[in-house]
Amino acid sequence: MIDPIEINSLIRLLDDPDQEIFEHIHNKLISYGSEVIEYLESAWEQAFDPIQQERIADLVHEIQFGIVKEDLKLWYQGGAFDLLQGVLTINKYQYPDLDEQKVINQIEAIKRDIWLQMIYNGSPAEQVKLINHVFYNIHGFSGNTSNHQDPQNSYLNQVLEIKKGNQISLAIIYSIIAQKLDIPVYGVNLPQHFILAYVDETQESEFEGGILFYINAFNKGFIFGRRDVDMFLKQLNLKSEKQFYEPCSNADIVRRVLRNLISAYENLGSTEKVAELNELLKILE
């Protein structure tokens, strides 16, 4: 059990000029984990000393970042089965107080609106057409073309609020909703562009692996074929590798989200965030 008197006494000593004393107090407070955060936040509001305020803020961030690292490690070591959980863990890097249930409810609401109009004997193309209608026309999602480098494009909670995102965030929401409706749509790790594949091995397909067609979630769910992927890779002077055509793992998707964030923060010159996100990326390697 945490002793509030002891915690508050330790917090009051955070501005001690003696580095050894400060490090001892710092390590002691860190050892309490998330339970100490509310005491630190309360002390920050009451603190007048800028050094103490800065040290409290750094401590809170260090504890919260430790939680994100641990959660990501558990998700990955547990098999990375739940894509939404993996992405929400990354969200908590920037939004430690994230209301996960709110995000889940927002996704469920879009799923429900599609389900209410769904004809279960509809063809794969008809199913995607319906998802597109609800997702882009009714709920108003679109690609953020004006501010593509903004890191907010990679945080699912923000994308669900402003209805704008990058290729991967829109594709993640799209595929999660499709899979909840038993529609087999999965992410494909194409270089410089993240796309989706409709996979059904029970139907005849001109492609390998039961892929019927591809979907561009960034471009209002536009449907295209393998030849378009061939041409895209040709433009990039890249060889046609199997991994550019077939669904990737949930861990691959979360790695890509992290790389997007690293690139966005490098662009902003946020070196501390870049270093921390690289730490998260290492967990998945």
C-alpha positions as CSV (number, residue, x, y, z in Angstrom):
1,M,0.0,0.0,0.0
2,I,1.1,3.5,-0.8
3,D,1.7,5.9,2.1
4,P,0.5,9.4,1.0
5,I,2.5,11.2,3.7
6,E,5.7,9.5,2.6
7,I,5.0,10.2,-1.1
8,N,4.2,13.9,-0.5
9,S,7.4,14.2,1.7
10,L,9.5,12.7,-1.2
11,I,7.9,15.0,-3.7
12,R,8.7,18.1,-1.6
13,L,12.4,17.1,-1.8
14,L,12.4,16.9,-5.6
15,D,14.0,20.4,-5.8
16,D,17.0,19.3,-3.6
17,P,20.2,20.7,-5.2
18,D,22.2,17.7,-4.2
19,Q,22.2,15.4,-7.3
20,E,22.7,12.2,-5.2
21,I,19.6,13.0,-3.0
22,F,17.6,13.9,-6.1
23,E,18.5,10.6,-7.8
24,H,17.6,8.6,-4.7
25,I,14.2,10.4,-4.4
26,H,13.6,10.0,-8.2
27,N,14.3,6.3,-8.1
28,K,12.1,5.8,-5.1
29,L,9.2,7.6,-6.7
30,I,9.6,5.7,-10.0
31,S,9.5,2.4,-8.1
32,Y,5.9,3.1,-7.1
33,G,4.8,3.1,-10.7
34,S,1.4,4.5,-11.9
35,E,0.0,4.7,-8.4
36,V,2.2,7.8,-7.7
37,I,1.0,9.8,-10.7
38,E,-2.0,11.4,-9.1
39,Y,0.2,12.7,-6.2
40,L,2.8,14.0,-8.6
41,E,0.1,15.8,-10.7
42,S,-1.5,17.3,-7.7
43,A,2.0,18.5,-6.4
44,W,2.8,20.0,-9.9
45,E,-0.4,22.1,-9.7
46,Q,0.7,23.5,-6.3
47,A,4.4,23.9,-7.1
48,F,5.8,27.4,-7.6
49,D,9.4,26.4,-8.1
50,P,10.1,25.9,-11.9
51,I,12.8,23.3,-11.2
52,Q,10.4,21.3,-9.0
53,Q,7.7,21.6,-11.7
54,E,10.0,20.4,-14.4
55,R,11.2,17.5,-12.4
56,I,7.7,16.4,-11.5
57,A,6.6,16.6,-15.2
58,D,9.6,14.6,-16.3
59,L,8.9,12.0,-13.6
60,V,5.3,11.6,-14.7
61,H,6.3,11.2,-18.3
62,E,9.0,8.6,-17.4
63,I,6.5,6.5,-15.5
64,Q,3.9,6.8,-18.2
65,F,6.4,5.9,-20.9
66,G,7.5,2.9,-18.8
67,I,3.9,1.7,-18.8
68,V,3.6,2.1,-22.6
69,K,6.8,0.1,-23.1
70,E,5.6,-2.7,-20.8
71,D,2.1,-2.8,-22.4
72,L,3.7,-2.9,-25.9
73,K,6.1,-5.7,-24.8
74,L,3.1,-7.7,-23.4
75,W,1.1,-7.2,-26.6
76,Y,3.9,-8.3,-28.8
77,Q,5.0,-11.3,-26.7
78,G,1.4,-12.4,-26.4
79,G,1.2,-12.9,-30.1
80,A,0.0,-9.4,-31.3
81,F,-3.5,-10.8,-32.1
82,D,-5.5,-7.6,-31.4
83,L,-4.5,-4.9,-33.8
84,L,-6.7,-2.2,-32.1
85,Q,-5.0,-2.9,-28.7
86,G,-1.5,-2.6,-30.3
87,V,-2.4,0.8,-31.9
88,L,-4.1,2.1,-28.8
89,T,-0.9,1.3,-26.8
90,I,1.0,3.6,-29.3
91,N,-1.7,6.2,-28.8
92,K,-1.0,6.2,-25.1
93,Y,2.5,7.4,-25.8
94,Q,1.1,10.8,-26.7
95,Y,-2.2,10.5,-24.8
96,P,-1.5,8.6,-21.5
97,D,-5.1,9.4,-20.2
98,L,-6.7,8.0,-23.4
99,D,-10.2,6.8,-22.9
100,E,-9.9,3.4,-24.8
101,Q,-13.6,2.6,-24.4
102,K,-14.5,5.8,-26.2
103,V,-12.4,4.8,-29.2
104,I,-13.9,1.3,-29.2
105,N,-17.4,2.8,-29.0
106,Q,-16.7,5.1,-32.0
107,I,-15.5,2.2,-34.1
108,E,-18.5,0.1,-33.0
109,A,-20.9,2.9,-34.1
110,I,-19.4,3.0,-37.6
111,K,-19.6,-0.9,-37.7
112,R,-23.3,-0.8,-36.6
113,D,-24.2,1.8,-39.3
114,I,-22.7,-0.5,-42.0
115,W,-24.3,-3.7,-40.5
116,L,-27.7,-2.1,-40.5
117,Q,-27.5,-1.7,-44.3
118,M,-25.6,-4.9,-45.0
119,I,-26.9,-7.6,-47.4
120,Y,-25.0,-10.7,-46.4
121,N,-25.2,-12.4,-49.8
122,G,-23.7,-9.3,-51.5
123,S,-20.6,-9.8,-53.5
124,P,-17.2,-8.7,-52.1
125,A,-17.2,-5.6,-54.3
126,E,-20.8,-4.7,-53.1
127,Q,-19.7,-5.2,-49.5
128,V,-16.7,-2.8,-50.0
129,K,-19.0,-0.3,-51.8
130,L,-21.3,-0.3,-48.7
131,I,-18.4,0.2,-46.3
132,N,-17.1,3.0,-48.5
133,H,-20.5,4.7,-48.5
134,V,-20.9,4.6,-44.7
135,F,-17.2,5.3,-43.9
136,Y,-16.5,8.2,-46.4
137,N,-19.9,9.6,-47.3
138,I,-21.9,9.3,-44.0
139,H,-19.1,9.5,-41.4
140,G,-17.0,11.8,-43.5
141,F,-13.6,10.2,-43.3
142,S,-10.9,11.4,-45.8
143,G,-7.2,11.5,-46.3
144,N,-5.3,14.4,-44.8
145,T,-3.8,15.8,-47.9
146,S,-3.1,19.3,-46.7
147,N,-1.1,18.3,-43.6
148,H,0.1,14.8,-44.3
149,Q,3.2,15.0,-42.1
150,D,1.3,15.9,-38.9
151,P,1.9,13.3,-36.2
152,Q,-1.7,13.5,-35.2
153,N,-2.5,11.6,-38.4
154,S,-1.1,8.5,-36.8
155,Y,-3.0,8.7,-33.5
156,L,-6.3,6.8,-33.9
157,N,-8.2,8.8,-31.3
158,Q,-7.4,12.0,-33.1
159,V,-8.3,10.5,-36.5
160,L,-11.7,9.4,-35.2
161,E,-12.3,12.9,-33.8
162,I,-11.3,15.0,-36.9
163,K,-12.2,12.3,-39.5
164,K,-8.8,12.9,-41.3
165,G,-5.8,10.6,-41.3
166,N,-2.9,9.2,-43.3
167,Q,-2.9,6.0,-45.4
168,I,-2.2,3.7,-42.5
169,S,-4.5,5.1,-39.8
170,L,-7.5,5.1,-42.2
171,A,-6.6,1.6,-43.4
172,I,-6.4,0.4,-39.7
173,I,-9.9,1.7,-38.9
174,Y,-11.3,0.4,-42.2
175,S,-9.8,-3.1,-41.7
176,I,-10.8,-3.4,-38.0
177,I,-14.4,-2.5,-38.9
178,A,-14.5,-4.9,-41.9
179,Q,-13.1,-7.8,-39.8
180,K,-15.7,-7.1,-37.1
181,L,-18.3,-7.6,-39.9
182,D,-16.6,-10.9,-41.0
183,I,-15.4,-9.2,-44.1
184,P,-11.8,-10.4,-44.8
185,V,-9.9,-7.1,-45.4
186,Y,-6.3,-7.0,-44.3
187,G,-3.4,-4.5,-44.4
188,V,-0.7,-4.8,-47.0
189,N,2.7,-3.2,-46.3
190,L,3.4,-1.6,-49.7
191,P,6.4,0.8,-49.7
192,Q,5.4,4.5,-49.4
193,H,1.7,3.6,-49.4
194,F,-0.3,1.3,-47.1
195,I,-3.1,-0.5,-48.8
196,L,-5.7,-3.2,-48.0
197,A,-6.4,-6.6,-49.6
198,Y,-9.8,-8.4,-49.8
199,V,-8.8,-12.0,-49.2
200,D,-11.2,-14.9,-49.8
201,E,-9.6,-18.3,-50.6
202,T,-13.0,-19.9,-51.2
203,Q,-13.5,-17.8,-54.4
204,E,-11.6,-18.0,-57.7
205,S,-9.0,-15.3,-58.0
206,E,-6.4,-14.3,-60.6
207,F,-4.0,-13.5,-57.7
208,E,-2.1,-15.7,-55.3
209,G,-3.2,-16.2,-51.7
210,G,-6.9,-15.7,-52.4
211,I,-6.6,-11.9,-52.9
212,L,-9.6,-10.8,-54.9
213,F,-8.6,-7.1,-55.2
214,Y,-7.0,-4.2,-53.3
215,I,-8.5,-1.2,-51.6
216,N,-7.0,2.3,-51.1
217,A,-8.4,3.6,-47.8
218,F,-6.7,6.9,-48.4
219,N,-8.6,7.4,-51.6
220,K,-12.2,6.8,-50.5
221,G,-11.9,3.0,-50.7
222,F,-10.9,2.9,-54.4
223,I,-10.7,-0.7,-55.6
224,F,-7.8,-1.7,-57.9
225,G,-5.9,-4.8,-59.0
226,R,-2.5,-6.4,-59.0
227,R,-1.3,-4.7,-62.2
228,D,-1.7,-1.3,-60.5
229,V,0.6,-2.5,-57.7
230,D,3.0,-3.7,-60.3
231,M,3.0,-0.3,-61.9
232,F,3.4,1.5,-58.6
233,L,6.5,-0.6,-57.7
234,K,7.9,0.0,-61.2
235,Q,7.6,3.8,-60.6
236,L,9.6,3.3,-57.4
237,N,12.2,1.2,-59.2
238,L,11.4,-1.7,-56.8
239,K,11.3,-5.4,-57.5
240,S,8.0,-7.2,-57.2
241,E,8.4,-8.9,-53.8
242,K,5.8,-11.2,-52.3
243,Q,5.5,-9.0,-49.1
244,F,4.3,-6.0,-51.2
245,Y,1.2,-8.0,-52.4
246,E,0.2,-10.1,-49.4
247,P,-1.3,-9.2,-46.0
248,C,1.2,-8.3,-43.3
249,S,1.1,-9.1,-39.6
250,N,-0.4,-6.8,-36.9
251,A,3.2,-6.3,-35.5
252,D,4.2,-5.0,-39.0
253,I,1.3,-2.6,-39.0
254,V,2.3,-1.2,-35.6
255,R,5.9,-1.0,-36.7
256,R,4.8,1.1,-39.6
257,V,2.7,3.4,-37.4
258,L,5.8,3.9,-35.3
259,R,8.0,4.7,-38.3
260,N,5.5,7.2,-39.5
261,L,5.5,8.9,-36.1
262,I,9.3,8.9,-36.1
263,S,9.4,10.5,-39.5
264,A,6.8,13.1,-38.5
265,Y,8.6,14.1,-35.3
266,E,12.0,14.2,-37.1
267,N,10.3,16.7,-39.4
268,L,9.3,18.8,-36.4
269,G,12.8,18.5,-34.8
270,S,11.4,16.7,-31.7
271,T,14.6,14.7,-30.9
272,E,13.4,13.4,-27.5
273,K,10.2,11.9,-29.1
274,V,12.2,10.4,-31.9
275,A,14.5,8.7,-29.4
276,E,11.6,7.3,-27.3
277,L,9.7,6.1,-30.4
278,N,12.8,4.3,-31.6
279,E,12.8,2.6,-28.2
280,L,9.3,1.4,-28.8
281,L,10.2,0.2,-32.3
282,K,13.1,-1.9,-30.8
283,I,10.6,-3.7,-28.6
284,L,8.9,-5.0,-31.8
285,E,12.2,-6.2,-33.3
